[in-house]
Amino acid sequence: MHTRHVVGAALGGLLLALTLPTGSAEAAKGTFIWEGPKGHAYYLQNPPDGKCYSMNQEARAGRNQTDVPMVVYTEKNCKGKAYHLAPDQQAPRSVLIKSLIFNRR
C-alpha cells in the first residue's frame, strides 16, 4: 500500500462536487477504504452524510470504517444493486463499486 498516493488518488477516484451541501449536514466520522486500480488502497475521510459519490475508477472491497451506515451501488449516481454496509463491514471483493452514499438515520 503506497500511502503517498492515497490522498491524491482518493480525490481523483471520486467525482467530487465543488461545493458541499448547505445547511447542517453532518459528516460521518472515520474512513471509507477501497481497493482501486492495480490493487492500491484509496480512502475517503469524514464524508458528508446524504451525498452520492460516483467513482471514476475501479473500486472493489470497500470497507466502511466510519461511524455511520452506508450503501455501495453497482451503478453510478447511487443506482443499481445496493449493498448496505454497517460500520466496520466490508463489501464482497467481487462487487465493482460505482457509487456510494453515507446515511445517518
Residue pairs with C-beta under 8 A, 6 or more apart in sequence:
1 40
1 41
2 40
5 40
6 40
6 41
6 42
6 43
9 36
9 40
9 42
10 42
10 43
10 44
10 45
12 56
12 57
13 34
13 36
13 42
13 55
13 56
13 57
13 59
14 44
14 53
14 54
14 55
14 56
15 53
15 54
15 55
15 56
16 53
17 51
20 48
20 51
21 48
21 50
21 51
25 48
25 49
25 50
25 51
26 48
26 49
26 104
27 46
27 47
27 48
27 49
28 46
28 47
28 48
28 49
28 66
28 67
28 68
28 70
28 102
28 104
29 46
29 66
29 67
29 68
30 45
30 46
30 64
30 65
30 66
30 67
30 87
31 43
31 44
31 45
31 46
31 65
31 66
32 43
32 44
32 47
32 62
32 63
32 64
32 65
32 66
32 70
32 100
32 102
33 41
33 42
33 43
33 62
33 63
33 65
34 41
34 42
34 43
34 59
34 60
34 61
34 62
34 63
34 97
35 41
35 42
35 59
35 60
35 61
35 93
36 42
36 57
36 58
36 59
37 57
37 58
42 59
44 53
46 66
47 53
47 66
47 102
48 102
49 68
49 102
49 103
49 104
50 101
50 102
50 103
51 101
51 102
52 77
52 78
52 99
52 100
52 101
53 99
53 100
53 101
54 76
54 77
54 78
54 98
54 99
55 76
55 97
55 98
55 99
55 100
58 96
59 96
59 97
59 98
60 91
60 93
60 94
60 95
60 96
60 97
61 90
61 91
61 92
61 93
62 72
62 85
62 90
62 91
62 95
62 97
62 100
63 85
63 88
63 89
63 90
63 91
64 70
64 85
64 86
64 87
64 88
64 89
64 90
65 87
65 88
66 87
66 102
67 87
68 87
68 102
68 103
68 104
69 84
69 85
69 86
69 87
69 102
69 103
69 104
69 105
70 84
70 85
70 100
70 101
70 102
70 103
71 78
71 82
71 83
71 84
71 85
71 100
71 101
71 103
72 82
72 83
72 85
72 91
72 95
72 97
72 99
72 100
73 79
73 80
73 81
73 82
73 83
73 97
73 98
73 99
73 100
73 101
74 80
74 81
74 95
74 96
74 97
74 98
75 81
75 98
75 99
76 98
76 99
77 99
78 99
78 100
78 101
79 99
80 98
80 99
83 91
83 92
83 95
85 91
91 97
